[in-house]
Amino acid sequence: MTAPEAPNSAMKHALLWVILLCMPARTVSLPQASRLASPPQFADAPEVRAALDSFSRNLAWINDQQVRLTEIPAPPFQEAQRAAAIKALFSSAGLEVQIDKAGNVIGELRGADEKEIVVLAAHLDTVFPASTEVKVRREGERLLGPGISDNGTGLAALVAIARACHEAHLKPRRTILFVADVGEEGEGNLRGMRALVDAYKTKLRSVIVLDGSGTDHVTTKALASRRLEASITGPGGHSWSDFGMPNPINALVRASVRFINTKVPVSPRTTFNIGQIEGGTSVNSIPYEAKLKVDIRSESEDQLGKLESALRECVAAGVRDEMESARDRSKGKLEWKVELLGTRPGGDLPLTSPLLAALRAADEYVGNQSRIERSSTDANVPLSHGIDAISIGAGGSGGGAHSLQEWYEPAGRELGLKRALLTLLGVSGLAEGKAR
């Protein structure tokens, strides 16, 4: 893809001034007329220029950190080793660092106003189990490995932006928290972001989530979802001598066939996925238990409720059909249950949000265009609480997310880093005197 033509220097300065004007009011506000009369006081801020310039100088280091972090396993609920590496990187960037009870790594860049907080976050965990080989290999400029893009890209950007702020001696007006959070993937149920919002809710003004690569989108709409587990249990037995007794796997298969034929609307968009099936101990044993895990998503809470009810009805019907077809019911019966493993709330960022305005100004400055999307990310949690939040890619390009063939290419990374930093500064502001 051809890179967009960069604006000339005068245009960049004007656009940077627009971004800084979108910042929250300073501790000592300037009269509106004087602010408009002398835009160079913002555009020529040496700290901002130095931070932006640092990315091109440190690109090789950023790529290396992405590889190093990706090669540290971080399966769900086992993020501690990767968290320790991030903590060290945050400390070297001059942040005050702590790891909270949830396992989130929190690096603080204290602002002039400590009563208002802006968060820049990227999730630590991957979807891959502990046994997955996470060694990154290189094919030309392409990096390949599970988790290299989701969310190796976001984590590398998080530490790169923290380092840029440190090297440029940036002093924000609002305090900035750089957060590497746990529990975004799978059954993590957004536990890291939930803990963060609970801890800082009264001070939290904006949340920017770095998730994956690309710069062509901004997630402002939180997609609601539920994760469910259906389990069926029975007495179990021998495949020969106990043939004909009710079989939990048979019942689960019957239920699954029913469920996958469930009709869902195109609008509001609604989806379901059977992601895991477990059960049995050997090929010649009638299992005593079988389970499946289902992910359901919808733009409508009503449709989520209908899909959950449909799953329960299908499991009940699968058990009933298996019991009716069993030759020998004297050795026991089947029991079933459907449990909620997790739920992700929905929410929407207002189009008039200062955070969205800051993102749009940053896009304009770097010569980027991005579309609004609905997705399920860490931003779901703050949005559900009425806190301004977005999720964006951190630059470059990637593909094969959640697969063993996942890849990332760094070309275009610098644009994504500048976009993220300018958006962050657009909502955090600069301390009085730092843009003169």
Buried (B, 14 or more C-beta within 10 A) or exposed (E): EEEEEEBEEEEBBBBBBBBBBBBBEBEEEBEEEEBEEEBEBBBBBEBBBBBBBBBEEBBEEBBEBBBBBBBBBBBBBBBEEBBEBBBEBBEEBBBEBEBBEBBBBBBBBBBBBEEBBBBBBBBBBBBBEEEBEBEBEEEEEBBBBBBBBBBBBBBBBBBBBBBBBBBBEBBBBBBBBBBBBBBBBBEBBBBBBBBBBEBBEEBBBBBBBBBBBBBBBBBBBBBBBBBBBBBBBBBBBEEEEBEEBBBBBBBBBBBBEBBEEBEBEEEEBBBBEBEEBBBBEEEEEBBBBBBBBBBBBBBBEEBBEBBBEBBBBBBBBBBBBBBEEBEEEEBBBBEBEBEEBBBBBBBEBEEEBBBBBBBBBBBBBBBBEBEBBBBBBBBBBBBBBEBBBBBBBBBBBBBBBBEEEBBBBBEBBBBBBBBBBBBBBBBBBBBBEBBE
